[in-house]
Amino acid sequence: MVIKAKHQRLVLLIGALVVLLGAGLLAAWALRNQASYFYVPSEMTTNPPERGRAVRLGGMVEKGSLKTLPDGVTIAFVVEDGKARVPVTFRGIVPSLFVEGSGVVAEGRLGEGGLFMADNLLAKHDENYVPREMQDMTDAQAKNVVAETE
Amino acid sequence: MTAEIGLAALWLAAGLAVLQLLAGSLALTRRGEALGGAVRPAAVVQGVLSLVAFLCLIYVFAVTDLSVKLVALNSHSMKPLVFKIAGTWGNHEGSMLLWVTVMGMAGGFVALIERRLPERTILATLAGQAFVSLGFYAFLLIASNPFERLSPAPREGNGLNPLLQDLGLAFHPPTLYLGYVGLSVAFSFAIGALVTREVGPAFARAMRPWVLAAWIFLTVGITAGSYWAYYELGWGGWWFWDPVENASLMPWLAATALLHSVSVLASRDALRAWTVMLGVVAFSMSMIGTFLVRSGILTSVHAFAVDPERGSFILALLAINIGGALILFALRAATVTEGERFALISREGALVFNNVMLSAILGIVLFGTLYPLLAEAMGAKVSVGPPYFNPMSALFAFPMLLVLAVGPMLRWRRDKFVRVGKALVLPGMLVVAAGLGLLIWGGVALLPFLGLVFAVGLALASLLPLKGRSLRRTPLAVWGMVTAHFGIAVALFGMSCESAFTVERLVAAKVGDVTEVGPWAIKLDAIEPVAGPNWTALEARLLVRYGADGKVVRLTPQSRSFWAPPQQTSESALLTRWNGQLYAVLGGEAAGETGEGRWQVRLWWKPFVPMIWLGGLLVAFGGVLALMGRVASDLRRTIARGRVADRQESRALLKERA
């Protein structure tokens, strides 16, 4: 069936718009569920995300808290922001600038007993690249990061 | 001195762009027609001058002239020459200069060779090209002068980010830029055709080689970028949905859609307004991509320094160019008369479906990339990653792939599924067999499962358009289409295998320990210090063996420390076999009481992963074949037309004599 000349353009236009609108609505719905939110330790302790939901945790690696577990590839440390502390475990190769007392953003999820399980760690790479969340930490935190990593 | 020559060339080029814009626009009015003659020469000279400016910048980088601020900030005298040269475009100013250079040269090229369209359309096109270029010249000269001097000159430069000191970098950004900016020609053609009301098959034929060429460069650029991220970052992944990757994917999606709609317009004179719209959208995506990358507004491994002033400048350019084009489109769309009609089930119908699906994927990627900005405006900090992008883009990609298997066999105008149904029985059976096989194998997640099944079916279906043709007489353009579609199937197979069958091991190994990953046995033989021109490293010597009786091969992943600027990177080591890749990364020494003498080694066995990039290259190669075919047939047509004209002339002469 060849559609009538008058209607063809309209039909195609409406079809395309419906699909694109549908894609937009789906995207909006999916983003609300899938976007991973950023937390600092005090937010994570007072108002924790659902268990298992992908989030990011940013703060300072507490001095003296970094330990390597006996398997040699899992590390445990504490992220703090001066008000609260969150224990974190991570299995993998740590970024080279990840050290005690410096800033870190951990991607992962909250598990049993308030333990944060990180899949990925972002540390400060160099003077030009700072994880975006670290730029927006409170002044005191920012001063710490600057003092410790420069 | 060289820097001053470069700067002068840049100013002159900008001046010529003004001339090109004014003369081109005035020539469209009745009074200014005489000015038309100036436009083509202006475009050609502008292209040459921008090239001169860029060569000057390459020269100051090559000799490390530290009195130029850009060199001092981004280079270092101890760097190998190839990285000094590649460093020219490894920074903000240099890459923007590369952008205007490519744009100027593309404009010059159009002015030099394009003779098929009415002269008025070409003038409008070149004026449009000049308008867009001018914005970027202004941006360079006002907000980011690459030739700025430093006084006094420092003793030594800051160096280049070690992550970027890689051969991949030497070719990756220029390739992408050729693609981005190639789309600017499509954009200008769309503007030119709208202004002079020449939207039709002739316009589509003139625009098609440019779209094809830009699309080839984008495809190669994305493929190379993905491979670069894969081996250079040492994370084992090949696509991170990083904003910068998305910035290159979005123009590609738009260009792919444009490529298909432009051929409908060229051969069937349908989809007129839609093609013009896509021409505008494709280059808009290039500019949005540049804005995202250059403003540093989003978190990214690629982000250089964050600079709000530059961000707002590019944002303003973006608003003027895209807004202007959309207003022009709105004003003129009504005058673009409707093209030829077609049935829903027809080649056109399938291509429309493909276009809509590509646009939907484009919307999803764009939305996901910008969402963190929107959320931040409302006070929430979020990041969007694979859990959003993968399923959402798959939702529209799979229906598109389904139609991709059928579409090329449908006839133009109208057709019946029954006719092509028979040909699809074999691919259909293959799909069912592959599906059952995978189900019995078990443990494959939904998306890779679908991917594998579709890849098998599509690989066969993509070859079907060759059925019943004499292979020798098949036009190059058809070979191109078949190759590109087959490449999609190959890449899809690689991606699905990677996510379905990858095996990973992370161990802390003592020297002498043997680790197994998949079919491989890997022995940590030694850890040794090594040194390069501007780095030192720890190198692991791994002896790896495939299967019980394979040959022993040595792999040497490194953990490198650069000293200018000080930074550590891990150099992964790869071993490629026909059926996959072994990927090894060396971490640090395992710390703690139990850690001494143990080294962190991360290993992946990734079956068939090279197919991802092989497929990408096949897609690009298909584009090259199609481009060669188109250009050759255009040439033939031009020559034939010339002959006819000659013959008529001589006949006229003969008559006169008689």
HADDOCK unambig.tbl for C-alpha pairs under 7 A between the chains (distance, minus, plus):
assign (segid A and resid 1 and name CA) (segid B and resid 343 and name CA) 5.67 0.50 0.50
assign (segid A and resid 2 and name CA) (segid B and resid 342 and name CA) 5.83 0.50 0.50
assign (segid A and resid 2 and name CA) (segid B and resid 343 and name CA) 4.46 0.50 0.50
assign (segid A and resid 3 and name CA) (segid B and resid 343 and name CA) 6.45 0.50 0.50
assign (segid A and resid 5 and name CA) (segid B and resid 341 and name CA) 6.61 0.50 0.50
assign (segid A and resid 16 and name CA) (segid B and resid 356 and name CA) 5.93 0.50 0.50
assign (segid A and resid 20 and name CA) (segid B and resid 360 and name CA) 5.39 0.50 0.50
assign (segid A and resid 23 and name CA) (segid B and resid 360 and name CA) 5.85 0.50 0.50
assign (segid A and resid 23 and name CA) (segid B and resid 364 and name CA) 6.80 0.50 0.50
assign (segid A and resid 24 and name CA) (segid B and resid 363 and name CA) 6.94 0.50 0.50
assign (segid A and resid 24 and name CA) (segid B and resid 364 and name CA) 6.82 0.50 0.50
assign (segid A and resid 27 and name CA) (segid B and resid 364 and name CA) 5.99 0.50 0.50
assign (segid A and resid 30 and name CA) (segid B and resid 388 and name CA) 6.39 0.50 0.50
assign (segid A and resid 31 and name CA) (segid B and resid 388 and name CA) 6.53 0.50 0.50
assign (segid A and resid 34 and name CA) (segid B and resid 387 and name CA) 6.15 0.50 0.50
assign (segid A and resid 34 and name CA) (segid B and resid 388 and name CA) 5.55 0.50 0.50
assign (segid A and resid 35 and name CA) (segid B and resid 382 and name CA) 5.98 0.50 0.50
assign (segid A and resid 35 and name CA) (segid B and resid 383 and name CA) 5.71 0.50 0.50
assign (segid A and resid 35 and name CA) (segid B and resid 384 and name CA) 4.74 0.50 0.50
assign (segid A and resid 36 and name CA) (segid B and resid 382 and name CA) 5.27 0.50 0.50
assign (segid A and resid 36 and name CA) (segid B and resid 383 and name CA) 5.20 0.50 0.50
assign (segid A and resid 36 and name CA) (segid B and resid 384 and name CA) 6.13 0.50 0.50
assign (segid A and resid 37 and name CA) (segid B and resid 381 and name CA) 5.82 0.50 0.50
assign (segid A and resid 37 and name CA) (segid B and resid 382 and name CA) 4.28 0.50 0.50
assign (segid A and resid 37 and name CA) (segid B and resid 383 and name CA) 6.48 0.50 0.50
assign (segid A and resid 38 and name CA) (segid B and resid 381 and name CA) 5.40 0.50 0.50
assign (segid A and resid 38 and name CA) (segid B and resid 382 and name CA) 5.74 0.50 0.50
assign (segid A and resid 67 and name CA) (segid B and resid 592 and name CA) 6.65 0.50 0.50
assign (segid A and resid 68 and name CA) (segid B and resid 591 and name CA) 6.04 0.50 0.50
assign (segid A and resid 68 and name CA) (segid B and resid 592 and name CA) 5.47 0.50 0.50
assign (segid A and resid 70 and name CA) (segid B and resid 594 and name CA) 5.91 0.50 0.50
assign (segid A and resid 71 and name CA) (segid B and resid 508 and name CA) 6.89 0.50 0.50
assign (segid A and resid 72 and name CA) (segid B and resid 508 and name CA) 5.16 0.50 0.50
assign (segid A and resid 72 and name CA) (segid B and resid 590 and name CA) 5.28 0.50 0.50
assign (segid A and resid 72 and name CA) (segid B and resid 595 and name CA) 5.72 0.50 0.50
assign (segid A and resid 73 and name CA) (segid B and resid 507 and name CA) 6.36 0.50 0.50
assign (segid A and resid 73 and name CA) (segid B and resid 508 and name CA) 5.97 0.50 0.50
assign (segid A and resid 73 and name CA) (segid B and resid 590 and name CA) 6.78 0.50 0.50
assign (segid A and resid 73 and name CA) (segid B and resid 600 and name CA) 6.53 0.50 0.50
assign (segid A and resid 92 and name CA) (segid B and resid 506 and name CA) 6.83 0.50 0.50
assign (segid A and resid 93 and name CA) (segid B and resid 587 and name CA) 5.52 0.50 0.50
assign (segid A and resid 96 and name CA) (segid B and resid 568 and name CA) 6.18 0.50 0.50
assign (segid A and resid 128 and name CA) (segid B and resid 304 and name CA) 5.92 0.50 0.50
assign (segid A and resid 128 and name CA) (segid B and resid 305 and name CA) 5.12 0.50 0.50
assign (segid A and resid 129 and name CA) (segid B and resid 303 and name CA) 6.80 0.50 0.50
assign (segid A and resid 129 and name CA) (segid B and resid 304 and name CA) 6.76 0.50 0.50
assign (segid A and resid 131 and name CA) (segid B and resid 299 and name CA) 6.41 0.50 0.50
assign (segid A and resid 132 and name CA) (segid B and resid 299 and name CA) 5.47 0.50 0.50
